[in-house]
Amino acid sequence: MRHLIVSVVCAAYCFFSPDHASAARFVAVPTLPIVIESRTNGISAQGDMVVGELTDGANTRGFVWRTDESSITLLDALNPPLSDSAAASIASNGLIAGYSAHMSGNEAVRWSTTSEPLGLGDLGSGFAVSSALDLSNNGAVVIGTGSSSSGREAFRWSESGGLTGLGFLPDGVTSEATSVSADGSIIVGTSETFDAILGEAFRWTANDGMVGLGDLPGGDRMSRAWRISADGSTIVGEASSTNGQEAMRWTSEHGMQGLGDLDGGLFRSVAYDVTADGAMIVGAGTTASSPSVAFVWTARDGMRAVSEMLANDYRLGPELEGWDLWTARAISDDGQVMSGTGVDPAGNVRAWLAELDGMRQGDFDGDGQLGVDDVGLLFQAIRLASFESQFDLNGDGQLDSLDRDYLVHDLMHTHYGDVNLDGQFGSSDLISVFVAGQYEDGVDGNSTWRTGDWNGDQEFDTSDLVLAFQDGGYDGSADALPRQVPEPSSMHYLLVAGTLGLAFLRRR
């Protein structure tokens, strides 16, 4: 059995070691010598192309960068010699949406790598002003805002139908379309109304037209939609709440939900982009040290600074030295590549890119998640004194309980006893492990994290309960219980009697 366990640990390490996986990386997006600022606005679904804009102080130019190349490509102007332009979004096939300058202002453009830039026109106001902000996955549908006889109005463009205005919310005075689902059927944006001067987020479909999404509880009738997930299920942006201006997500099942903010500073956050399935969101929040800090959000981990995630989960601290990441503006469909804007070590405003393709720290089974299987692999390595650098999570050159603490607390952001890894140790976890029936059952080596082995000795006994309660996370609060706990004998009777009673009631 010992040989089998060693083989499992070695197999996991050998297959998912750095030699067998792409390394995570953090880099500055290439720029030009005369440029003083560069910003990213969009990323392809696969994460292999980034678009944005750069400026030399006098002119702004749109660019595209293929992430496996060492230089960017400037986009051709629609009306030379006027050169001002910006790229907002890029489709999987390389088609790009944005705007290019002309004598009257800007015109929405779709760029192609095989033909001249295509001007999309306007909505017939006579001012010929429009801007494209997103396009469907195949580039056949482009959305944005233009000038119509009614004012600034959201539009949808297709090769067969041309430019079509989407109208306004009831009592609306302006509208702007900012994002479209991968298939081109759902469009989101913001419409200003007499009741919501700062705007209300909307969702548009051909059947339902433009429907307002409201705001957060306690809000002051303000919301903005910045992006919709590729599958159309999740809309992200910002809204007014009792806290202030808060990053939000909207789904048809749960409506609009606030995402909170980073710790410290004035309360202000905004969500800019979302993965294809809606599971990961990026944007900018506020801390005590900075008015704008790039964040990443998941339901499990909540809102975290991107710099913290890259340094702690992917060991990219040295690459981040001297950087101040302001915003995360774009994320690939699978969440493995993200891009934004910040200040580099030389003090320049620069676009940045982070690729997470390497094995996440603690993800020993290489499935892209931190789960009970990863806990089990670390416990095995500690028991067998099978030192491999990937298991030395705190980097002290040893393999011991400190690495176990690092995985549970710093990487998984939870506590001992959290059987279902929902971020809390509560009564449901205790019921679950006692119902499993392995507490001091006399069977050697049969327990796992899910059945009560939290200290890694493959047994569920009093020592696991003592560890969990001393950890101080019962019911998710670090102060829920004092650090002083009863002796193991009394702990046994208190917990076993109480928990088995709850389990008995639950079974009935």
Secondary structure as UniProt FT lines:
FT   HELIX           2..16
FT   HELIX           18..20
FT   STRAND          25..28
FT   TURN            33..34
FT   STRAND          37..43
FT   TURN            45..46
FT   STRAND          49..55
FT   STRAND          60..66
FT   TURN            67..68
FT   STRAND          73..74
FT   TURN            80..81
FT   STRAND          85..90
FT   TURN            92..93
FT   STRAND          96..102
FT   TURN            103..104
FT   STRAND          105..111
FT   STRAND          118..119
FT   STRAND          130..135
FT   TURN            137..138
FT   STRAND          141..148
FT   TURN            149..150
FT   STRAND          151..158
FT   TURN            159..161
FT   STRAND          162..165
FT   TURN            170..171
FT   STRAND          172..180
FT   TURN            182..183
FT   STRAND          187..193
FT   TURN            197..198
FT   STRAND          200..205
FT   TURN            206..208
FT   STRAND          209..212
FT   TURN            217..218
FT   STRAND          223..228
FT   TURN            230..231
FT   STRAND          235..240
FT   STRAND          245..251
FT   TURN            252..254
FT   STRAND          255..258
FT   STRAND          270..274
FT   TURN            276..277
FT   STRAND          280..285
FT   STRAND          293..298
FT   TURN            299..301
FT   STRAND          302..305
FT   HELIX           306..314
FT   HELIX           317..320
FT   TURN            321..322
FT   STRAND          324..331
FT   TURN            333..334
FT   STRAND          337..343
FT   TURN            345..346
FT   STRAND          349..355
FT   TURN            361..362
FT   TURN            364..365
FT   HELIX           372..383
FT   TURN            384..385
FT   HELIX           389..391
FT   TURN            393..394
FT   HELIX           401..405
FT   HELIX           406..411
FT   TURN            416..417
FT   TURN            419..420
FT   HELIX           427..436
FT   TURN            444..445
FT   HELIX           449..451
FT   HELIX           462..470
FT   TURN            471..472
FT   TURN            475..476
FT   TURN            478..479
FT   HELIX           488..507
//
